[in-house]
Amino acid sequence: MTKNSHAVTYPAFLLRIFRGAFDGTWRFYVWMTVLTAIALVGANAWAQQTANGMHVTSMTDHVSWGLYIANFTFGVGLAAGAVMMVIPAYLYDDHEMHDVVLVGELLAIAAICICIGFVVVDMGRPDRLWHIMPGIGRFNWPISMLTWDVLVLNGYLLLNLHITGYLVYTKFLGKRPSKRWYLPFVFVAIGWAISIHTVTAFLYSGLGGRPFWNSALLAPRFIASAFVAGPAFVIVLLQVVRRASSFRIGDGPIRTLTSVLRVTVLLNLFMLGSEVFTAFYTGGAHATAAKYLFFGAHGRHGLVPWIWSAIALNVLSAVLLHSKATREKVAVLDLACFAAFVGVWIEKGMGLIIPGFVPSTLHEIVEYSPTLTEWKITAGIWAFGLIVLTIALKTALPVLTGEVSLERDRELDRTRGPAEPEEDVRLAS
């Protein structure tokens, strides 16, 4: 270690920035209190589900995947869509996007936490998780598509943790990040983001007994919808960050993401129309699930309001995004992003997962409608994800703006006068 080196340990750095993560205005505390209350309601509902069994849900032998896996699928797309921040910043050297790319990375971390939460609650008994642990249970890799999903999701989480952790840490120390320690991981993360949603699509389309999912277009449609939900959420998030913090964000990144969203929302609608045409024009027994989804069958219409609401929201979003009002009024842009986000959430949830099971392989129509317990657990997991995202932003953004840094802390220590001896927190460089 050189004489003038002041490198601090990573745990000391984490302790310092987490200590400031909970300093905020009354709005911050109200927001966190509401999210915590919702998360606790969800935790209580999950405890009841674990104690009483999965019969408290509406899932049956006919419909074995429901609201949990629907949200898991959407969450994977949200995590993949967050990479849209990275592509223009590093592949096209958009300097305006460099300052906000970390927001997308933090969103990806929170989205993966949401995905893991939905997988755990869908298992019924989390103590059975050891069955897919390598060396303890039977991982069944590379045969099982589920094990591929486990690998790509956890790998993507580790990639984003490394990228964000390294960039924030070097900024805290006042050093210039070394490209060899983060740039290769950024490019790997771009490809990995595509792979996590592709593998999820293969998980469905590879099930031969579910003809509704047996489409070669499913994986591209997953990617297109991810690049709708991700940028839509990030656009609104950037505006919230700009108003609620001192982190300065220009209009350039928002304009870039809006331009991307204008294309992807139309592409998503085109792919949906292609699948609808194929199902209804060719007809046959394989079109039964699509007919039930869009128009109902045998007096059952449980999913019809869901899918037409999704289509209406996606069309509304496309119209608003291509209107002049979106460029002039922020409120119209926010409405378009909200419509796109909710529309894709319905389309990839109730409009994709449930029709794969209805009608069943025995040609029975057993409808599915989520119970209150499922809605409580779903709300709790989303609240937990928003808590993770809020704390991550509250931790990282002050470092990026220079409000929290090693030199600033030392300056504050000098103004406070002599302090008590502390433990040595230095490392050899």
N, C-alpha and C positions, 0 to 999 in steps of 0.2 A: 504494500500500500504506500503510495506516494505521500509526501509530507502535506500537500494541500488537498488530498482526496477527502471528500466528505460523503462518500457513498453510504447510504443507510440501508439496513436490511429491509427486505420486502415485507415481513410482518410488521415492522415499525411504520412503514409507509401505509399499509392497510389500516393499521390502528388509527393513524392520523386522519386519513380521509374519511373513514367510516364514522369517526367522532364528529366530523362536520356534516355528515350526511343527514343528520337528524336536527340540524339547526335550520329553521325556516320560519316563514310567516304563519299567521293563524290559518290562512288558506291551505298551506301545506299540511298542517296538523289536522284540519277538518277532512281533507282529502284522504290522508292516511288512516284516520279514525273510521271513516266510512268503508274504505277498502278492507280494513282489518275486521270490522263487524261482519261484512259479507263473507269474508274468508272463514271466519269462525262459524257462521251459520252453515257454510258448506262442509266444514270439518265435522260438525255435529251430525249432519245428514250422512256423511260418509261413515262415521262411527256406527250409526244406526244400520246402515246397509251392511257393514262388516259383521255386526252382531246378529242381524236377522236374516241375512242372506240376500241373494239377488232377486228374490221374489218381490221385494219392495219396488223394483223397477218394472217397466212394461216389457222388458226383453223376455223372449220365450225360446223354445227349441226351434221355432220357425223363424223368428227375427232375433238372432243372437248378437247382432251389433246394432247399437242404437245411438242415442245422443252423444255418448262419450266418444265413440270412434268417429262420429261425424265431426265433432269438434277437434279431435286429434288430426284428422285429415286436413281440416282447414288450418290448424295451427302449423302443420308442416309447411303448407303453402305460404303462410305469413312469414315463417322463418326464411324460406327460400326467396320470397319476394323482397326481403330486406337487402339482399345482395345487389338490388338495382342501384343502391347508393354507391356501390363499389365499382361497378362496371364503367360508368362515365368518368369516375374520378381517376382510375388507374389505367384502364385500357385506352381511353380517349384523352387522358391528361387534362381533365377539366379541373382547373385549380379552385374554382368556386366550390366544387363538390368535396374537395379534400377536407375542408374544415368541418363538414357535417357527416362524413362517412362513418364516424364513430357512433353516431346516433343509430344508424342502420345496424351496425354490429351489435349494439346493446339491445336493440329490438329483437334481433335474432336469438340472443341468449334468453331473453324473457319468453319468446315464443317456444323455444325448445323446452324450457321448464314447464310451460303449459302442456305441451305434448306429452311429456313424461308423466305429468299429473293425471291426464286422462287415461293413459295406458294403465297406470297403477289402479285407479278406481274401477276400471273395466275388468280387471282381473278377478274381482270379487274377494279373493283372499290374497293379500299382498305377501303373505308368508310363503306363497308358492313361487315367488320370484326366483328362488334358487334353482328352479328347474331349467332355466335358460342361462345359468352362469357357467362359463367354461371351466372344466375341471371338476365342478361340483355336480351340475346337472348334465343335460344333453343339449348342447348348443345347436347341433344339427346344421353346422355351417360346412359347405356352402349350399346345401340342398334346400334349406328352409328360407323362404323369402322374408319371414319375420326376423330371422337372425340378421339378414342383410339390413333390415330397417333399424334394428338395434345398433348395429355397427355405424351406419352412416349418420344417425341422429346424434349418438354420443361423440363421434368423431367431429361432427360439425360444431357441437357445443364446445369441445376442447379447443378447436381452431379459433373460434371467436373469443373465448376466454384468454387465449394467449395473445391474440392481436390487440385486443382492447387493454389488457393488463400491461403489456409491454409499452404501448404508446403512452398511456396515462402515467406509468412509472417514470419513463424517461422525461416526460414533460414536467413532472413533479421535481425531478432532480435538476431541471434546467439544461438538459443535454439534448443534442440532436439525435433522433432515433437512427440506428444503423439499419439500412435497408435490408441487409442480409438476414436480419433477425425478424423481420415482419413482412417484407414485400413478397417473398416466395409463398408465405402462408396465405397472403391475401389472394394470390392467383389460384392457389389450391382451393381456397374457400369459395371462389366463384364457381369452379367446376363442381365442388362438393355440394353447393346449394342446389344446383340443377339435379344432382344425383339423389338427394334426399327425397325430392318429390317424385322423381322418376321411379325410384324403388318402391315408394308408397303406391304409385299407380300400378306397377307390376304386381304388387301384392294382391290387388283386386282383379286385374285383367287375367292373371294366371289361374284363377279359380274357374275351371271348366264347367262346373255345375251352376254357375251364375251367369247366364247369357247376357244380362243387362250390362255387365262389366266387360264382356269379351269384345273389346274394341281396340284396334291399333291406335285409334285417335285419343285414347284415354290419357296416356302420358303427356303428349303435347298439350292437350286441353288442361291438364293439371298445371303445367308450366305457365300457360297463358293466364289462367285464373290467378296463379300466384303473383304474377306481375301486374295484376289488377289490385288485389288486396294489399300487397306490400307497399307499393308507392302511395296508394290512397291513405293508408294509415300513417305513413311517414310524413306526407304533406301536412296533415292535421297536427301531427306530433311536433313538427318543426315550428309551426305557428304558435303552439302552446309554449314550447321552449323559448321562443323569441320573446314572448310576452311575460313569462314567469321567471326568467333568469337574465343575467347580464351577458349570456353567450350570444354574440351578434351573428345573425344569419341573414344573408342578403336574399334578394328575390331570385337570384340566378338558380340555385338548387331547386326551388319550388317550381320555377318555370320549366326546368329540365324534366323533373318528375311528372309534371302535368302533361308535357308533350309525350312522354312515354305512355302515360295513362290513356291519352286520347287514342293511341294505336292499340294498346292491349285490350281495352274494353270492347272495341269493335271486333278484334280477333277472337276474343272469348265468345261473343255472340255468334260469330260466323261458325265456330266449331260446334257450338250448341245446335245451331240450325242444321249443320251437316249431319249430326247424329240423329236429330229428329226426322229429317228427310229419309235417311237410310232405314230407320225403324218403321216408319209409317208407309213408305212407298213400297218396300219389299214385302211387308206384312209377315205372316207366319206366326208360329208359336213363340218365337223369340221376341216378338214385339208386344207381348202381353204386358210385361212390366212397364214399358213406355206408355202404353194405352192407359194402364191404371194410374200412372204418375200424372199424366196430363189431363185425362178426362174421366178417370174412375172406371171401375169394372164391377159388374154384378151388384150394383147398388152401393159400392164402397167408394168413398171419395176423400179419404183421410189426407192424402198428399196433394190434392189438386190446389187448394189455397196456397200451400207452401210454394210450389213450383211457379205458379203464375205470379205470385208476389215477387219471387226472385227475378223473373223475366221483366216485370214492370220496373223494378228498381234498376236493373242493368240498362234497360232502354232509357230510363230517365237520366241515369248517369251519363250515358253516351250523348244524349241530346244536350244536357247542360254543359258538358266538357267541350263540345264543339260550338257552343253559342258565344256570342260576344260578351254576354254578361259575366261569364266566368273570368274573363281577362280584366274586367273592370271592378268586380265586387268579390271580396274575399268570402263573404257569406255564401255566395252561389257556388264557389269552388268547394267550400267545406260541405255543402249539401250534396254536391256531385260525388265527392269522396265518400261521404257517409252512405249514399245510396249504392255505390259500387261495392263498398266493404260488406254491407249487410246482404246485398244481392248475391255476392259470391259465397258468403257464409251459408245462406239457405241452399243455394244451388249445389255446393259441394258437401252439404250435410244431409238434410232431410231429402233433398232432391237427387242424391247420388247413392248414399249408403242404404237407405231403407228400401228403395225399389229393387235393389239387388236380391232382397229376400222375399219380396211380394210380387207375384205369387211364389209360393215355396216350391221346392223340387217335386213335391207331390201335387202341385197345381192347386194348392189351397190358398185362399186369400185371408191371411191373418193380419189385421191392421195393427200398427204400432203408434202409440201416442205417449210421449214422455210423461212420467209421473212427477209430482211435486218434488219428491226426493231427488230425482235426476236433475231437475232444474236448479235446485239448491246447490247440489254438488258442482254442477257446471258453472254457476255464478261464482261459487267459492274459488274454483280453480282459476277462472279468469281474473278474479280480484287478486289472488296470489300472484299471478303473472304481472299484473299492473303494479303491485307492490315492488316486485323485483325490478321492473323497468324504472319506476320512480326513484328507488334507492340508487340504482346504477347511474341514472342521469344526474341525480343530486350529488353523487360521489365524483363522477368523472368531469362534469362540465366546469365546476370551480377550478379544477386543475388546469383545464385547457384555457380558461380565461385568465389564469395567473392569480386568481384570488387565493389559491392554496398552492404553495410551493415550498421547497426546502429553504430557499433564501428568505422568503417572507416569514417563515417560522422563526428563523434565526434572528431576523430583524426585530420581531415581536419579543423574542427572549431577551435581546439586548435592552430594549426599552423597559422591560419589566424588572431589570436588575438581576443580581446573582440568584441562581436557583439551586435547589438541592442537587447533590451529585446524582447523576443518572447512570444506569447500566450502559455499558459500551454496546452501541448498536451499529458499529461500523464493520464492514467486511473488507477483506483484501481485494483490491481491484484485479 
